[in-house]
Amino acid sequence: MTSRWMALLLMTRLLAAAVAVLLLVVHRVTAHDPALIAAVIAYTAVSLVVLSRVERLQLAPVAWLLDGVAVLALVGASEDWRSPFYVLMVTALILPATGLGFTRALAWGIAFTSAYLGVAVYTDLDADTLESSIRLETIATHLMVPLVVVLALAYAADVLERLRGERLRSERLAVQSERQRIAWELHDSAKQRVHAAHLVLSALQGQVSGQQAELVGHALSELRSAGADMDTSVAELRTPLEGRSVERLLGERVAELAPASDAQITLTGTVGELPAHIAAHTYRIGAEALTNAVRHGAAQRVRVTLARNPSTATIEVVDDGRGLPAIRRPGSNGLRSMRARADTIGAQLSIGPGDDGRGTRVTLTLPTRPQEESSHA
Amino acid sequence: MIRILIVDDHPAMRAGLTAVLRGEAGFVALDAATSATDLWPALNRTRPDVVVLDYHLPGDDGLVLCRRIKRQIPAPAVLLYSGYADASLTIPARLAGADGLINKSAPASELYDAIRRVARGERVQPPLSRELLGRAGSNLQAEDLPILGMALEDTPIGEMAAVLGVEPAVVSRRIDRMISQLKVDVPAPCSSR
């Protein structure tokens, strides 16, 4: 945004400097015109080069203040408030007017105009000026111009800023609706076909034996992985993790589950940085294990421990509840989808009894590259 | 013989289900319906024992249809068949009067088992938990909670109305309201907001 205003400053200040030099050459203004010409050329060059090179100075009030003092000093040096440097002086308002926000920009403009009035009094603004109506009108105009410039620029900057916000918002909405559409297509069509293929193939189980059974089992596991991939993608598209870490997301899940449960839930450790799609699967496996512990385990305590070693990352969810049922709960999909997700990312999922044989322990171990490498990836 | 009516909007799912059920002894897969519109004619024509009902359908969803199917006399058993968020569907499925709830990722053997059990009048669903009840409770109005409690105990609507001292139609409306408040979100083609 500032680059636009910097360009305006560059153009107007070069033009104003040229006008000043021309006036000084054509009209004799003071006894030391050559020095003034040298000063305005030097100051214009230095100020523009420094401000363009050091971008953070474009938004630094100290730089604006120094710039203002310098141009007012030039006006003072020309010994007349109707100075050849007047337009140059006005250009010093561009950056503060556009960088401060409307109200504060206006205050800056008033302060600047007052300083200019001070310089005018110091040069030759006196009782005579106030008695001559033409000179009075000229000084009034000279005082109004900086205020009008600040008002116009501050207003323009404000409108542009709002337009930019509006554009960002509509872009975000467009992205969101596109994500919704993709999620819907994945869920509504591709996923249904995968379900259908899995169902049909699973009907063969028990009817074939030996190597064929192995092949069917392999194909079924691939289909389950495909389904898990789609589930994670759909979930990602609808509520993206947006780069949040696995531990932070699990922390949010704990905060969601805690009020509706008797269990004391603790969460410690970190799995470090993981590639995005692995993090998405990892989080959803961890969240499922945690939800199962809270939902079905009747646990007093649930402990979630995350750890990162040189070549693996682990998530362990241990509860002291009633443990896994001997037979599968009908209609439940949780364990199946956890296993499918673990397969997808090449991780190991082990589910067994918890401490002292009570409750359940779910451990997910996923291979990782050393942390330095993965953060470069 | 268990006569089964399939309701699913996706052709691959309808074909797959029909093929799998036809291959299993003791099952008769009737013509499948794709949505609410052709469900009623099919229901009247075939009089099935079990309806395998997709949750996510265009127009009225599986829960709404399930409520209407279960109002028929005699009503077939309804097995809700969902590819999405199963455990959180447990309570709305109970409220809608579904006899069973099974995920679409279940292998055929589990589906056969579930169909046989609902046909015998058993209930097939993930267990209810404190966490699920707590979440449902916080999404519902306090005045509806007694109805939820009674519905989970399989209290008939007439009895609920008598206990609460209101018309059965009021109880029925409140159950509809609870179902719509507990609906499980599925991805929609475009965001309505």
HADDOCK unambig.tbl for C-alpha pairs under 7 A between the chains (distance, minus, plus):
assign (segid A and resid 177 and name CA) (segid B and resid 190 and name CA) 5.79 0.50 0.50
assign (segid A and resid 177 and name CA) (segid B and resid 191 and name CA) 5.94 0.50 0.50
assign (segid A and resid 180 and name CA) (segid B and resid 187 and name CA) 6.49 0.50 0.50
assign (segid A and resid 180 and name CA) (segid B and resid 188 and name CA) 6.48 0.50 0.50
assign (segid A and resid 180 and name CA) (segid B and resid 189 and name CA) 6.20 0.50 0.50
assign (segid A and resid 180 and name CA) (segid B and resid 190 and name CA) 5.91 0.50 0.50
assign (segid A and resid 180 and name CA) (segid B and resid 191 and name CA) 6.70 0.50 0.50
assign (segid A and resid 181 and name CA) (segid B and resid 189 and name CA) 4.88 0.50 0.50
assign (segid A and resid 181 and name CA) (segid B and resid 190 and name CA) 5.89 0.50 0.50
assign (segid A and resid 183 and name CA) (segid B and resid 187 and name CA) 6.05 0.50 0.50
assign (segid A and resid 184 and name CA) (segid B and resid 187 and name CA) 4.90 0.50 0.50
assign (segid A and resid 184 and name CA) (segid B and resid 188 and name CA) 5.57 0.50 0.50
assign (segid A and resid 184 and name CA) (segid B and resid 189 and name CA) 5.35 0.50 0.50
assign (segid A and resid 192 and name CA) (segid B and resid 10 and name CA) 6.92 0.50 0.50
assign (segid A and resid 192 and name CA) (segid B and resid 13 and name CA) 6.19 0.50 0.50
assign (segid A and resid 193 and name CA) (segid B and resid 12 and name CA) 5.66 0.50 0.50
assign (segid A and resid 193 and name CA) (segid B and resid 13 and name CA) 6.54 0.50 0.50
assign (segid A and resid 195 and name CA) (segid B and resid 104 and name CA) 6.09 0.50 0.50
assign (segid A and resid 195 and name CA) (segid B and resid 105 and name CA) 5.87 0.50 0.50
assign (segid A and resid 196 and name CA) (segid B and resid 12 and name CA) 6.12 0.50 0.50
assign (segid A and resid 196 and name CA) (segid B and resid 13 and name CA) 4.93 0.50 0.50
assign (segid A and resid 196 and name CA) (segid B and resid 16 and name CA) 5.23 0.50 0.50
assign (segid A and resid 199 and name CA) (segid B and resid 107 and name CA) 5.57 0.50 0.50
assign (segid A and resid 199 and name CA) (segid B and resid 108 and name CA) 5.51 0.50 0.50
assign (segid A and resid 200 and name CA) (segid B and resid 16 and name CA) 5.82 0.50 0.50
assign (segid A and resid 200 and name CA) (segid B and resid 20 and name CA) 5.85 0.50 0.50
assign (segid A and resid 202 and name CA) (segid B and resid 107 and name CA) 5.31 0.50 0.50
assign (segid A and resid 202 and name CA) (segid B and resid 108 and name CA) 5.53 0.50 0.50
assign (segid A and resid 203 and name CA) (segid B and resid 20 and name CA) 6.44 0.50 0.50
assign (segid A and resid 203 and name CA) (segid B and resid 108 and name CA) 5.14 0.50 0.50
assign (segid A and resid 203 and name CA) (segid B and resid 109 and name CA) 6.93 0.50 0.50
assign (segid A and resid 260 and name CA) (segid B and resid 131 and name CA) 5.20 0.50 0.50
assign (segid A and resid 260 and name CA) (segid B and resid 134 and name CA) 5.32 0.50 0.50
assign (segid A and resid 260 and name CA) (segid B and resid 135 and name CA) 6.63 0.50 0.50
assign (segid A and resid 261 and name CA) (segid B and resid 130 and name CA) 6.85 0.50 0.50
assign (segid A and resid 261 and name CA) (segid B and resid 131 and name CA) 5.73 0.50 0.50
assign (segid A and resid 295 and name CA) (segid B and resid 129 and name CA) 5.60 0.50 0.50
assign (segid A and resid 295 and name CA) (segid B and resid 130 and name CA) 6.80 0.50 0.50
assign (segid A and resid 295 and name CA) (segid B and resid 131 and name CA) 5.44 0.50 0.50
assign (segid A and resid 296 and name CA) (segid B and resid 129 and name CA) 6.21 0.50 0.50
assign (segid A and resid 329 and name CA) (segid B and resid 126 and name CA) 6.13 0.50 0.50
assign (segid A and resid 330 and name CA) (segid B and resid 124 and name CA) 6.16 0.50 0.50
assign (segid A and resid 330 and name CA) (segid B and resid 125 and name CA) 5.85 0.50 0.50
assign (segid A and resid 330 and name CA) (segid B and resid 126 and name CA) 5.96 0.50 0.50
assign (segid A and resid 331 and name CA) (segid B and resid 101 and name CA) 5.85 0.50 0.50
assign (segid A and resid 331 and name CA) (segid B and resid 102 and name CA) 3.93 0.50 0.50
assign (segid A and resid 331 and name CA) (segid B and resid 103 and name CA) 5.46 0.50 0.50
assign (segid A and resid 331 and name CA) (segid B and resid 125 and name CA) 5.61 0.50 0.50
assign (segid A and resid 331 and name CA) (segid B and resid 126 and name CA) 5.64 0.50 0.50
assign (segid A and resid 332 and name CA) (segid B and resid 86 and name CA) 6.67 0.50 0.50
assign (segid A and resid 332 and name CA) (segid B and resid 87 and name CA) 6.86 0.50 0.50
assign (segid A and resid 332 and name CA) (segid B and resid 103 and name CA) 6.82 0.50 0.50
assign (segid A and resid 332 and name CA) (segid B and resid 126 and name CA) 5.59 0.50 0.50
assign (segid A and resid 333 and name CA) (segid B and resid 86 and name CA) 6.99 0.50 0.50
assign (segid A and resid 333 and name CA) (segid B and resid 103 and name CA) 6.40 0.50 0.50
